[in-house]
Amino acid sequence: MTGTDDETAEYRCLWDGSEDGWVVITSGIGLGTIFNTGTRMALLIEDNALYARVIELMRTHGRPFLDHFPRQPYRTRTRAILDP
């Protein structure tokens, strides 16, 4: 199993490394905000069940969960992590 299904397939880039910079910003309210540190934009998933599944998959695949917004792009894989 690849960790995706039909509903989550379009969001695979959030955890598979094909697009850099995706993290989850946690605040103690809700599950967190899906955020791209390169574009500095949040991703809104309006379906609550799908949103919860995507967050779960990001955690399962080791995407960063941060308690703050990084000032610089947060790079993963072979690039250095640039965070305050």
DARA-V57300 format. One record per residue. N is the residue number from 0. SS is DSSP state (hx for helix, st for strand, lp for the rest). Layout:
# DARA-V57300
N,SS + N,SS
This chain:
# DARA-V57300
0,lp + 1,lp + 2,lp + 3,lp + 4,lp + 5,lp + 6,lp + 7,lp + 8,hx + 9,hx + 10,hx + 11,hx + 12,hx + 13,hx + 14,lp + 15,lp + 16,lp + 17,lp + 18,lp + 19,lp + 20,lp + 21,st + 22,st + 23,st + 24,st + 25,lp + 26,lp + 27,lp + 28,lp + 29,lp + 30,lp + 31,lp + 32,st + 33,st + 34,st + 35,st + 36,lp + 37,lp + 38,lp + 39,lp + 40,st + 41,st + 42,st + 43,lp + 44,lp + 45,lp + 46,lp + 47,hx + 48,hx + 49,hx + 50,hx + 51,hx + 52,hx + 53,hx + 54,hx + 55,hx + 56,hx + 57,hx + 58,hx + 59,hx + 60,lp + 61,lp + 62,lp + 63,lp + 64,st + 65,st + 66,lp + 67,lp + 68,lp + 69,lp + 70,lp + 71,lp + 72,lp + 73,lp + 74,lp + 75,lp + 76,lp + 77,lp + 78,lp + 79,lp + 80,lp + 81,lp + 82,lp + 83,lp
